[in-house]
Amino acid sequence: MDFWHCNTHAVVIDEIHEMTDALGGIKDGSGNAVWKYWKKDFTKYDTLKISDMSEGDKKELYMEWVDILHFFINYAASIGLDAKTAYNYYFAKAEENVQRQKRGY
């Protein structure tokens, strides 16, 4: 349970927030957090595109995503799910979801 709690906290509370903060770019190692309406850069919030970010800021954003993926992989490993099986289940589930949408799910 401690393992699951730690990983859940890391994904849901810590890493996802770090990734969200990184969306506004990184200044001196900390996220700009353009989603904060009280900050001057909030004016970028509605129009900001990932493609507008510098390569360094995109790298930081991607690294935060990799951190999130790391903790999800921890979950998979803890239940005995290997990469090949996860890959196969991912695409099987994606196809099931497509079929559900076609049936008006």
C-alpha positions as CSV (number, residue, x, y, z in Angstrom):
1,M,0.0,0.0,0.0
2,D,2.8,2.4,0.7
3,F,4.2,1.8,-2.8
4,W,0.9,2.5,-4.4
5,H,0.3,5.6,-2.2
6,C,3.7,7.0,-3.1
7,N,3.2,6.4,-6.8
8,T,-0.3,7.8,-6.8
9,H,0.9,10.9,-5.0
10,A,3.8,11.3,-7.4
11,V,1.5,11.1,-10.5
12,V,-1.7,12.8,-9.4
13,I,-0.3,15.5,-7.1
14,D,3.4,16.1,-7.9
15,E,4.4,15.3,-11.5
16,I,1.1,16.3,-13.2
17,H,1.4,19.7,-11.5
18,E,5.0,20.0,-12.5
19,M,4.1,19.3,-16.1
20,T,1.3,21.8,-16.0
21,D,3.6,24.5,-14.5
22,A,6.1,23.7,-17.3
23,L,3.5,24.7,-20.0
24,G,4.4,28.3,-19.6
25,G,8.1,27.7,-20.0
26,I,10.8,27.3,-17.5
27,K,12.6,30.2,-15.9
28,D,15.6,29.6,-13.6
29,G,14.5,26.0,-13.1
30,S,10.9,26.6,-12.0
31,G,7.8,26.5,-14.1
32,N,6.1,29.7,-15.3
33,A,2.6,28.3,-14.6
34,V,0.7,30.4,-17.1
35,W,-2.6,28.9,-15.8
36,K,-2.3,31.1,-12.7
37,Y,-4.6,34.0,-13.4
38,W,-2.8,36.3,-11.0
39,K,0.5,36.1,-13.0
40,K,1.4,38.5,-15.7
41,D,2.0,35.7,-18.3
42,F,-1.7,34.5,-17.8
43,T,-2.4,36.6,-20.9
44,K,-0.7,33.8,-22.9
45,Y,-3.0,31.1,-21.5
46,D,-5.7,31.1,-24.1
47,T,-3.4,31.2,-27.1
48,L,-0.3,29.2,-25.9
49,K,0.6,26.3,-28.2
50,I,3.3,23.7,-27.5
51,S,4.7,24.5,-30.9
52,D,5.4,28.1,-29.7
53,M,7.6,26.9,-26.9
54,S,11.4,26.9,-27.1
55,E,13.2,23.6,-27.6
56,G,14.5,23.8,-24.0
57,D,11.0,24.4,-22.6
58,K,9.6,21.5,-24.7
59,K,12.3,19.3,-23.4
60,E,11.4,20.2,-19.9
61,L,7.7,19.5,-20.6
62,Y,8.6,16.1,-22.2
63,M,10.8,15.2,-19.2
64,E,7.9,15.9,-16.9
65,W,5.7,13.6,-19.0
66,V,8.4,10.9,-18.8
67,D,8.4,11.3,-15.0
68,I,4.6,10.6,-15.1
69,L,5.1,7.6,-17.3
70,H,7.8,6.3,-14.9
71,F,5.3,6.1,-12.1
72,F,2.7,4.4,-14.3
73,I,5.3,1.8,-15.3
74,N,5.9,1.2,-11.6
75,Y,2.2,0.4,-11.2
76,A,2.4,-2.0,-14.2
77,A,5.4,-3.7,-12.8
78,S,3.9,-4.1,-9.4
79,I,1.0,-6.2,-10.9
80,G,3.3,-8.2,-13.2
81,L,2.5,-6.4,-16.4
82,D,5.4,-6.5,-18.9
83,A,5.9,-4.0,-21.7
84,K,4.8,-6.3,-24.5
85,T,1.6,-7.3,-22.8
86,A,0.9,-3.6,-21.9
87,Y,1.4,-2.6,-25.5
88,N,-1.0,-5.3,-26.8
89,Y,-3.6,-4.4,-24.2
90,Y,-3.3,-0.7,-25.0
91,F,-4.0,-1.2,-28.7
92,A,-6.8,-3.8,-28.0
93,K,-8.5,-1.3,-25.6
94,A,-8.1,1.5,-28.1
95,E,-9.8,-0.5,-30.8
96,E,-12.6,-1.5,-28.4
97,N,-13.1,2.2,-27.7
98,V,-13.3,3.0,-31.4
99,Q,-15.9,0.3,-31.9
100,R,-17.9,1.6,-28.9
101,Q,-17.9,5.1,-30.4
102,K,-19.1,3.7,-33.7
103,R,-22.0,2.0,-31.8
104,G,-22.9,5.3,-30.2
105,Y,-21.5,4.5,-26.8
